[in-house]
Structure formats: structure tokens, C-alpha cells
Amino acid sequence: MKFLYITDTHIRGTTPKNRKDSFVETMTTKIKEVITIANREKVDVLLHGGDVFDRPDLSPNVVGQFARLFKEAEMPIFAIAGNHDTYGHNPETISRTMLGLLDSFGLMTVIQPDAPVLIEKNGVKVQISGQPYHYDLDQRDPKLDYYPNNEHEADVMIHLVHSMLVEKALPDGIPHTLIDHIWGTSADIVLTGHFHGGFGLKERDGKYICNPGAMARVNNHWTEISRIPQYVLGTIDSTGAINLTLHPLQTAEKGDDVLDRTYLEKAVHQEEKLHEFVQQVKEQSEFKSLKMGDIIAEIAALSNVEEKVRQEALRRITIIEETWKGGDDE
């Protein structure tokens, strides 16, 4: 049995402001390459780790354009829902989304947590299960999301999870799961997405955990400059032996050619200025008012803070205040 795995295509109809190319044209080229490879390699299934689309209500025109590309695949396509594929990060809304529409038309099968798929070839039974993104992911017992049940008495289990699975601990407040904490998983292969930078291919005692990184480069993080999108080719032979390999996309341009470094530098500079401003706020001990907006305005006037930095601080405070008010009303 042979499979190809990709994740986080973030298909959309517009170009992110930090890119210099046409995102639609670039993603079209990448997906064409993936499907061409899948057809040439005669893989049995094409797997997608979630965030197929950048939003659940994407324009039908854009969805139709990419649906025609997926239709060229000579094998079934199985996917899980990412946080961008559903409304409110709720996988139960999938039927009302564009990913759900592709599922309804049979162009792509969305794997549900309670309905793993069974593939049988050369006497080997392979179960493919999936855990879509949900609010409690990486905040509850990992066994609930990373340890699938063997529903089909399969010889090999592949498990897809759209989660923040990482090698090193992230700052407090960012839900995540460490790779070292799930090596006891019941799955033989865990394929993840969501974390765009990826961590490549890990193996321990015959088990594999892999995130090749996002197909799309849509954010302004510095690591995206040097990263080239990749895909995974996997084989499971008649004895159940597993072999996985990572491959860079040949059509992916270098980060310097498609990502706007000028915009990145401006974003980093603004973030540094905002951090300095926050530090100034913390250092002040006496204020004429206890309202955050007034405090920010007062410090800005005293410290000659740039207007755009002050406005950004006010914007973020407003968002937090609105969140608090929303919580009080519930």
C-alpha cells in the first residue's frame, strides 16, 4: 500500500499581503505537482492533514477551480478538517462548509473521528483514522486525540491529527503537545499539520511521527523565508514494514522570491516597538485615570510614542475588552 501526504494548503482567492506572487496561481501549480506525482507513483490514497481551505465559506468560484484539480487524482483523497475549514473551530459544522461540499460530491472524503477508513492491499489491512481540530485539542488527555482505536483489527494504523504537535515546549498560554509525550500512541504512523513550520520525520521503535510543514506560506514568520514546502511518500509492504520519505516540492519558489521581506521587516519592527511600549506601561506607577485607553494615551504623550504604535496598543486592548464583555454576557 502506498500513500502521499500533504497538509495546510489554505486555498483562498486572494493573495496574503506579505507575498509578492499570485497565491492562487502558486497554489494551483503546487497542487498540480502533487497530483501529478501521486498519479505517477500510483499511490493508493492521497492524504490531507487539514486546512484544505483558508476559510469555510470560500467563494464557490475558487472552490470549483481547485475541485477540478483534485478531480485529476486517480486515487481517493482522504482529509481531516482543520481550524480554517470549519465555523467556530467546530468540526460538527463541516456539512455547511466548502470542505463538506467536496465530501458530498465525492471529490474528497472527510474522515470523522468515529469512522476510520480501512484499506486492504497485498494481504495487509491499513486503517486510516483522523482527529479534526477542536477547541480542546492539546488541552486534554493526549490519549483522546493521538491514540486511535483499532476499529478494523488492522495490521497498520495511520492517524491524522490537525494539532499543535511540536518538538519543544511553547510559551505559556499556547496549547500544544510534545512529540515525546505521544510515543506510546496506538498508531504506527501519526501525520500532523497546523504547525506550519513542521518538524520533519521522526521515528522510534518502528513508529513514525511526521509533519512535513504547510504547503502554503501565508504568514510573516522569518522561518518561512528559508522553508521549502514538502510532501511525504509512504509505503507499507506485504509484511507490514513501513517506509516514509520527505520530498521538497520542485515548483515551490524560494522564500526570498515570493515573500515580501520589506513587509516582514516592518512587522518585526512594529512588534518590537509595541513590546517597548508595553514595558513602559508596566513601569508607570501613577496615573490620573484607571481606564486603559487613558493610561495608554498618557504614556504615549510622555514618551513620544509613534501614533501607529499607540493605535495598535489600543486596538489590542479593545479586542481584549470585547472578549471580557462577551464572557460576562454568557
LINWOBEL-V721799 format. One record per residue. N is the residue number from 1. RES is the residue in three letters. PSI is psi as a letter, one per 40 degrees, with the letter a starting at -180 (none if undefined). BURIAL is # if it has 9 or more other ideal C-beta (glycine too) atoms within 8 Angstrom, else .. D_CENTER is the distance of its C-alpha to the mean C-alpha in Angstrom with 1 decimal. Layout:
[[N,RES,PSI,BURIAL,D_CENTER] [N,RES,PSI,BURIAL,D_CENTER]]
//
This chain:
[[1,MET,h,#,26.0] [2,LYS,h,#,23.5] [3,PHE,i,#,19.8] [4,LEU,h,#,17.2] [5,TYR,h,#,13.5] [6,ILE,i,#,10.6] [7,THR,i,#,6.9] [8,ASP,g,#,4.8] [9,THR,d,#,8.3] [10,HIS,f,#,8.2] [11,ILE,h,#,11.9] [12,ARG,i,#,14.2] [13,GLY,e,.,17.9] [14,THR,i,.,18.2] [15,THR,h,.,17.6] [16,PRO,i,.,15.9] [17,LYS,e,.,18.9] [18,ASN,e,#,18.1] [19,ARG,i,#,18.3] [20,LYS,e,.,21.7] [21,ASP,a,#,21.2] [22,SER,h,.,20.6] [23,PHE,d,#,16.9] [24,VAL,d,#,18.0] [25,GLU,d,.,20.3] [26,THR,d,#,18.1] [27,MET,d,#,15.3] [28,THR,d,#,18.3] [29,THR,d,#,19.7] [30,LYS,d,#,16.6] [31,ILE,d,#,16.3] [32,LYS,d,#,20.1] [33,GLU,d,#,20.1] [34,VAL,d,#,17.8] [35,ILE,d,#,20.0] [36,THR,d,.,23.1] [37,ILE,d,#,22.2] [38,ALA,d,#,21.4] [39,ASN,d,#,24.7] [40,ARG,d,.,26.7] [41,GLU,e,#,25.6] [42,LYS,f,.,26.4] [43,VAL,i,#,23.4] [44,ASP,d,#,23.8] [45,VAL,i,#,20.3] [46,LEU,h,#,17.2] [47,LEU,i,#,14.0] [48,HIS,h,#,10.6] [49,GLY,e,#,7.7] [50,GLY,i,#,6.4] [51,ASP,f,#,5.7] [52,VAL,d,#,8.9] [53,PHE,i,#,10.3] [54,ASP,e,#,9.8] [55,ARG,i,.,12.2] [56,PRO,d,#,14.1] [57,ASP,f,.,17.4] [58,LEU,i,#,16.9] [59,SER,h,.,20.3] [60,PRO,d,.,21.9] [61,ASN,d,.,23.2] [62,VAL,d,#,19.8] [63,VAL,d,#,18.6] [64,GLY,d,.,22.0] [65,GLN,d,#,21.7] [66,PHE,d,#,18.5] [67,ALA,d,#,20.0] [68,ARG,d,.,22.9] [69,LEU,d,#,20.9] [70,PHE,d,#,19.3] [71,LYS,d,.,22.9] [72,GLU,e,#,24.0] [73,ALA,h,#,22.4] [74,GLU,e,.,25.2] [75,MET,i,#,23.4] [76,PRO,i,.,21.5] [77,ILE,h,#,17.8] [78,PHE,h,#,16.0] [79,ALA,i,#,12.5] [80,ILE,i,#,11.0] [81,ALA,h,#,9.9] [82,GLY,i,#,6.6] [83,ASN,d,#,7.6] [84,HIS,e,#,8.2] [85,ASP,e,#,10.2] [86,THR,i,#,12.8] [87,TYR,h,.,15.4] [88,GLY,f,.,15.4] [89,HIS,f,.,12.4] [90,ASN,h,#,15.1] [91,PRO,e,#,14.6] [92,GLU,e,.,18.3] [93,THR,e,#,18.1] [94,ILE,d,#,16.6] [95,SER,e,.,20.1] [96,ARG,e,.,20.3] [97,THR,i,#,17.2] [98,MET,d,#,16.9] [99,LEU,d,#,14.8] [100,GLY,d,#,17.7] [101,LEU,d,#,20.1] [102,LEU,d,#,19.0] [103,ASP,d,#,19.4] [104,SER,d,.,22.8] [105,PHE,e,.,24.0] [106,GLY,e,.,23.1] [107,LEU,d,#,20.9] [108,MET,h,#,17.9] [109,THR,h,#,18.3] [110,VAL,h,#,15.9] [111,ILE,h,#,16.4] [112,GLN,i,.,17.6] [113,PRO,d,#,17.9] [114,ASP,e,.,21.6] [115,ALA,g,.,22.0] [116,PRO,i,#,21.0] [117,VAL,i,#,22.1] [118,LEU,h,#,24.9] [119,ILE,h,#,25.5] [120,GLU,h,.,29.0] [121,LYS,h,.,30.2] [122,ASN,f,.,33.1] [123,GLY,e,.,33.9] [124,VAL,h,#,30.5] [125,LYS,h,#,28.5] [126,VAL,h,#,24.7] [127,GLN,h,#,22.7] [128,ILE,h,#,19.1] [129,SER,i,#,17.6] [130,GLY,i,#,14.3] [131,GLN,h,#,13.0] [132,PRO,i,#,10.9] [133,TYR,h,#,9.3] [134,HIS,i,.,12.5] [135,TYR,d,.,14.2] [136,ASP,e,.,15.9] [137,LEU,h,#,13.1] [138,ASP,e,#,13.9] [139,GLN,e,.,17.0] [140,ARG,a,.,19.2] [141,ASP,h,.,20.8] [142,PRO,d,#,18.2] [143,LYS,d,.,20.5] [144,LEU,d,.,19.6] [145,ASP,d,#,15.9] [146,TYR,e,#,16.3] [147,TYR,g,#,19.9] [148,PRO,i,#,20.3] [149,ASN,i,.,23.9] [150,ASN,g,#,25.7] [151,GLU,d,.,26.7] [152,HIS,e,.,28.2] [153,GLU,f,.,29.9] [154,ALA,i,#,27.8] [155,ASP,d,.,28.5] [156,VAL,h,#,24.9] [157,MET,h,#,21.8] [158,ILE,h,#,18.3] [159,HIS,h,#,15.6] [160,LEU,h,#,12.0] [161,VAL,h,#,9.9] [162,HIS,g,#,6.5] [163,SER,i,#,7.5] [164,MET,g,#,8.3] [165,LEU,h,#,10.6] [166,VAL,i,#,12.4] [167,GLU,d,.,15.8] [168,LYS,i,.,17.4] [169,ALA,i,.,17.8] [170,LEU,i,.,16.1] [171,PRO,i,.,18.5] [172,ASP,i,.,20.0] [173,GLY,e,.,18.3] [174,ILE,h,.,14.7] [175,PRO,h,.,13.9] [176,HIS,i,#,12.9] [177,THR,h,#,14.4] [178,LEU,i,#,16.2] [179,ILE,d,#,16.4] [180,ASP,e,.,20.1] [181,HIS,e,.,20.2] [182,ILE,e,#,19.1] [183,TRP,e,#,21.2] [184,GLY,e,.,23.5] [185,THR,i,#,21.1] [186,SER,e,.,23.0] [187,ALA,i,#,20.5] [188,ASP,d,#,21.6] [189,ILE,h,#,18.1] [190,VAL,h,#,14.8] [191,LEU,h,#,11.8] [192,THR,i,#,8.4] [193,GLY,a,#,4.7] [194,HIS,d,#,2.3] [195,PHE,h,#,5.3] [196,HIS,d,#,5.6] [197,GLY,d,#,9.2] [198,GLY,i,#,9.3] [199,PHE,e,#,12.7] [200,GLY,a,.,14.3] [201,LEU,h,#,16.5] [202,LYS,i,#,18.4] [203,GLU,h,.,21.5] [204,ARG,h,.,24.0] [205,ASP,f,.,27.0] [206,GLY,e,.,25.7] [207,LYS,i,#,22.3] [208,TYR,h,#,19.1] [209,ILE,h,#,15.7] [210,CYS,h,#,13.2] [211,ASN,h,#,9.9] [212,PRO,e,#,10.9] [213,GLY,i,#,8.2] [214,ALA,i,#,6.5] [215,MET,d,#,9.3] [216,ALA,i,#,9.3] [217,ARG,g,#,10.6] [218,VAL,e,#,10.8] [219,ASN,i,.,11.4] [220,ASN,f,.,14.8] [221,HIS,i,.,14.3] [222,TRP,d,.,17.1] [223,THR,d,.,15.2] [224,GLU,d,#,13.8] [225,ILE,d,#,17.5] [226,SER,e,.,18.1] [227,ARG,h,#,15.0] [228,ILE,h,.,15.4] [229,PRO,i,#,12.7] [230,GLN,i,#,13.7] [231,TYR,i,#,14.0] [232,VAL,h,#,15.6] [233,LEU,h,#,19.1] [234,GLY,i,#,20.4] [235,THR,i,#,23.9] [236,ILE,h,#,25.8] [237,ASP,a,#,29.5] [238,SER,e,.,32.4] [239,THR,e,.,32.8] [240,GLY,e,#,29.2] [241,ALA,i,.,28.5] [242,ILE,h,#,24.9] [243,ASN,h,.,24.0] [244,LEU,i,#,20.5] [245,THR,i,.,20.2] [246,LEU,i,#,17.7] [247,HIS,h,.,18.5] [248,PRO,i,.,17.7] [249,LEU,h,#,17.6] [250,GLN,d,.,21.1] [251,THR,e,.,20.5] [252,ALA,h,.,18.0] [253,GLU,i,.,20.0] [254,LYS,i,.,20.4] [255,GLY,d,#,18.5] [256,ASP,d,.,21.9] [257,ASP,d,.,22.7] [258,VAL,e,#,19.7] [259,LEU,h,#,18.6] [260,ASP,h,#,21.3] [261,ARG,d,.,22.5] [262,THR,d,.,25.0] [263,TYR,d,#,22.4] [264,LEU,d,#,20.5] [265,GLU,d,.,23.9] [266,LYS,d,.,24.7] [267,ALA,d,#,21.6] [268,VAL,d,#,22.2] [269,HIS,d,.,25.9] [270,GLN,d,#,25.3] [271,GLU,d,.,23.2] [272,GLU,d,.,26.0] [273,LYS,d,#,28.6] [274,LEU,d,#,26.9] [275,HIS,d,.,26.9] [276,GLU,d,.,30.6] [277,PHE,d,#,31.3] [278,VAL,d,#,29.8] [279,GLN,d,.,32.0] [280,GLN,d,#,35.0] [281,VAL,d,#,34.4] [282,LYS,d,.,34.4] [283,GLU,e,.,37.5] [284,GLN,i,#,39.6] [285,SER,d,.,41.8] [286,GLU,h,.,43.9] [287,PHE,i,.,42.9] [288,LYS,d,.,45.1] [289,SER,i,.,42.5] [290,LEU,e,.,39.9] [291,LYS,h,.,37.6] [292,MET,d,.,34.4] [293,GLY,d,.,34.9] [294,ASP,d,#,38.4] [295,ILE,d,#,37.6] [296,ILE,d,#,35.0] [297,ALA,d,#,37.5] [298,GLU,d,#,40.3] [299,ILE,d,#,38.4] [300,ALA,d,#,37.3] [301,ALA,d,.,40.9] [302,LEU,d,.,42.2] [303,SER,e,.,39.7] [304,ASN,f,.,39.5] [305,VAL,i,#,35.8] [306,GLU,i,.,34.4] [307,GLU,d,.,34.1] [308,LYS,d,.,30.5] [309,VAL,d,#,29.5] [310,ARG,d,#,31.6] [311,GLN,d,.,30.0] [312,GLU,d,#,26.5] [313,ALA,d,#,27.7] [314,LEU,d,#,29.3] [315,ARG,d,.,26.2] [316,ARG,d,.,24.1] [317,ILE,d,#,27.1] [318,THR,d,.,27.4] [319,ILE,d,.,23.9] [320,ILE,d,.,24.6] [321,GLU,d,#,28.0] [322,GLU,d,.,26.7] [323,THR,d,.,24.3] [324,TRP,d,.,27.4] [325,LYS,d,.,29.5] [326,GLY,d,.,27.1] [327,GLY,d,.,27.3] [328,ASP,d,.,31.1] [329,ASP,e,.,31.4] [330,GLU,none,.,29.7]]
//
